[in-house]
Amino acid sequence: MDIELDADLGELEIAGVDVECLIRDMDDIETAVLELALYPQFNDYFRETFDLINAATSFWLEDGAYALCAERVTGTLFRLRDVIDEHASATEAGSLPNVIRQLPSFNHQATDSQLVAAFALVLGTQALEVLANWLFELELATYDIDVDLIEQLRNESPRQYLALIEKERYRRSGLEIRAREQFAVFMGEANQTLLMANFYQQVERMDVSKNGFNTSSLMRRLLDEAFSAKATRRGQEAGKGNLDPSSKTQTEAMDRRSKIKAAAETIIEGRKIEKRSLSDAELTNLLFDQTVHGTKKTIREHLTALGLRPLK
């Protein structure tokens, strides 16, 4: 079946905003995100995401305005993101522009760097969607108590409103863990894709008038060097016995620690709101019951390192 360029994103909603265009609607999305009750706690995450999205969309600027096909191309890539990702994963590094160009009836004048940047925009938008919608849904859940009462608290007593949301956050701590994990995956892929777009842009700006200049060969070499350096680093990490703080083992340990910290703080905050006591053993057991943090011994070690054990 032929695939036509189409800006329609389907049913995409971020923080209560219906998104019709990944470029034009981003200001409205940012405004909605800023109004989320828990935004201050995730300010750095959102700023990183919006910075990446802005960098990706800048590839489409031409003489102060966005290219005519920008909306249609980014919309099409969003709709076909799973298909593109599947095909790109099965081919060599740097094949993303070719994968996109080979989509049936996908005719356009975009450069390779613009196509790759557009996919980075798609991935960044998915990261934003996961994090913002988790926070937005926490707020929606509180309205199940009493719509009029919650709306009154939101306007007249933000502190009490926030306490209710934190209680709901504690009750749904498993959703927070999944949202954080998905956000990290999407942002990791988005950053890597944006890096690739910058490589392509560097090549496109080079002087190709010299005899023997081969753009494809140079692009492949740049990407191979980038990914080779990454592979070499992994090998060096293994050789050092995974003691380097940036090694895979240490990175995974720190990632686990950050998740335990988030989950533990949610539980502790929930108990404070409920004015109920919480022992070290109970905190450990509650974290263990979430089945994603490892053994009780591992959880206790991380809590101790985080200064969350013993509880004060």
N, C-alpha and C positions, 0 to 999 in steps of 0.2 A: 504494500500500500504506500502511495506517495505521501511524503510529509511536507506540508507547506509551512513556510515561515509564518508564525502566528504569535502575537504578543500576549494572547490569553493564557493566564497562569492556572486556570481552573479555579478551584475553591481554596485559595490561600488566604489565611487570616493570621495576623500577628498582633498580639496584645489588643485584640478587639477591632483592629483595622482591616478592612477588606483590601487586599493588595491586588491591584490590576497591572501594575508596572513596577519592575524591580528598580527602575531608575527614578521615575517621577514621584512615586509614593514614599520614597525613603524618608523624606522630611516628616511626613505625617506619622510614619512608624516610630521615628525617633522621639517625636513629641509624646506619643502614647506610652512608649517605654519609660520616658522620664517621669511619668505620672504613676508608675507602679509603686506600690507601698514599700516593697523591699528593694527597689532600685539602688539606694545608697550602698547596700551590702554587696551589690554586684556591679558597681560602677566601673571597675577596671575591666571586667569581662565585656561589658557592653561597649566601652570606649574602644577596646581592641577590635571588636567586631565591626563597629561603624567605621573605624579608621581603615580597616581592610576593604570594606565595601566601597568607601570613597576612593581608595587607591585603584580598585578594580574598575570602577566606572570612569575614572579619569582617562583610561586608555581609549575611550570612545569620544573624547572631546576633540572637536575640529573647529578651529577659529572661534573658540568660546561657546560653541553649542555642541550638543550631542549629534553624532552621525545619524542620518535618517533611518538606517536599518537597526540602530542600537536596541530599540524597544522590541522589535520583532525577533531579533536574534536571541537576546537574553530570555525573552518569553519562551521561545522554542526550546532553548537549552534547558530551561527549568522543567518544562513538561517532559522532556526526554532524558532527564538527568540520570535515571537508573540505567537506561539503555546505553548511554554514552559511557558511564562509569564501568559497566560490564565489559564493553568492547575495549576501552582504554586499558583496563586492568589485564587484559589478555594479550596485549601487544607491548612492544618495547617502549622504554622511556622516551618521551618527546613525541609520541605518536598522536597526542590529543587533537591537534588541528586536523590531521588527516582523518581521524575517526569522525569528527564533526562534519567535515566536507563530504564524506562518503554517505551521509544520510540521504536517502532518496529525495530528489527535488529540492535539496537545500542549496539554493543558488544565492550568492551574496558577494559583495565586494570587500568584505572585512579582511583585515590582515590576520596572520597567524597569532600575533600577540593579542589582538582584540578578541579573538575567539577563545584563547586560553584565559584571558582576563575575565571574559564573560562567564566562563565556567567557575572561576574563583569566586565571582560574585554570587553565583548560584549556591556554591558550598557555604559561603559566608552567610547568605540569607537563611539557609537551613539551620546553621548554628544559632543564628538570631531567633529563628522561629522556635526552636527547642527550648531555649532559655527563657525567652519572653513569655511564651505560652504557658510554661510551667508556673511562673510567677502570677500570670494573669488568672489562671485557673484556680490557684490558691485563694485569690480574692473572690472569685465567683462562688467558690464553695462556701464561703462564710455567709453568703446571702441566703443560703438554704435555711438559716436560723430564722430570720425575719427580715424581709427586704427593707421595709421602712426603718426598722431599728438600726440595721447595719448602715444604711445610707446616712442616717442621722449621726451615728458614731463617726463615720468617715469624714463628715463635714465639720462636726462640732467637737469630737474627741479623738483625734488621730492616734493618740497613745493607746487608747482602748481598742481601737480598730486594728492597730498593728499587733496588739497582744493576741487578738482573735486569729489573725493570719498566722502568727508564729505557732499558735496551738494547732492549727490545721496543718502547718508545715511539719510539725512533729508527728502528727497522726499519719501523714503521708510521706515519711522519710525515705521510703523505698523509691518513690517517684523522683525525689530530689537526686538520689544517687544515679538513677538512670539518665536523668536530664543532664547532669554534670558530665557523665561519661560520654553521652552522645554529642554534647557541645564540644568537648575536647577533641573528639574524633573529627567532627566537621571542620573545626578551626585548624587542626593540624593539616588536613588535606587542603583546605583553602589557602593557607600560608604557603604550602609547597607548590600549589598550582599558580599562585601569584608570582612566586619566585621564577617559575618556568616562563610566565608571561614576560617578565623583565628580561630574561635571557633572549627570548624571541625578539623583543623590541631592540635590544642591543645589536643583534644581527641585522635587523631591518634598517638600522641607521648607519651601518657600515658602508664603505665605498665598494660597490660591487663592479665597478668599471674595470678593475684590474683583471688581466688575463689569468685564467685558471682559478678564479674565485668561485667557490662552491658553497652556497648558503646552506644547503641541506647537510653537507658534510661538516661544516663548522658548527651548526646547531647541534648535530649529533655529538660532536666532540665536547662541546660545552656541557651538555646534559650528562654525558657519560662521566665527565670529570666530577661534576657535582654529586652524582649518585655514587661514583666510585669512592669519593672522599668520605661519603657517609658510610659505605661498606667497610672502608679501611678503619674508620673510627670504631665501628662495632668490633672488628677484629682486635684492635688495640685494647679495647675495653675488656674483652675476654682474656687477653694475655696478662692483663694487670690484676686478674682475679676479681674483676668487678668492684674494685675498691674506689675507683674514680667516682666522684659525686655525680658526674654526667653519664655514667655507664647505664646500660639497660636495666641491670638489676637494681642499682641505686635509684634510678628514675622510677621504676615500678614500685619500689618501697616508699618513696616519697609520695607517689600518686596514691598509694593505699593509705598512707598517713593522712593526706589531705582529706580523703573521703571519710576516714574514721573521725577526723576533727570536725568535719561538717555535720556528720550524723550525731556525734556526741554533743556538740554544742546545741543542736536542735532539741535533743532529749533533755539536756540540762535546762535550757530556756523554757521548754514546755513545763517542766516540773516547777520552775520558779513562778510561772504564770498561774499554775494550779495550786501553788503554795504547798507542795508535797515534798517530802524528803526524798533523797536519792543516795544510795550507798554505792561504793566502788563496785562491789560485786553485782549489784543490780544493773548498773550502767554497762558493765562488761557483758552480762547476760543478754541485755536488750540489743546490744550491738551484735553479739554472736547470733542472735535469733534472726537478724537481717540476712544472714548466710552469704555475705559478700566480703566480709572483712578478715576471713581466716580463722585460726584457732583462738581460743580464749587467751592463751599465752601470748600470741602475737598482738592481740588487741590490747592486753594489759601493758605490753612493752611500748606500744605506740602511745597509749594514754599517758604513761609515765614521761615519755620523751616530750609530749606536748604540754606537760604541766597540768594535765587534767586528772591526774591521779597522784596522790590521794585527793579526793574531792574536799573542798573547803566549805 
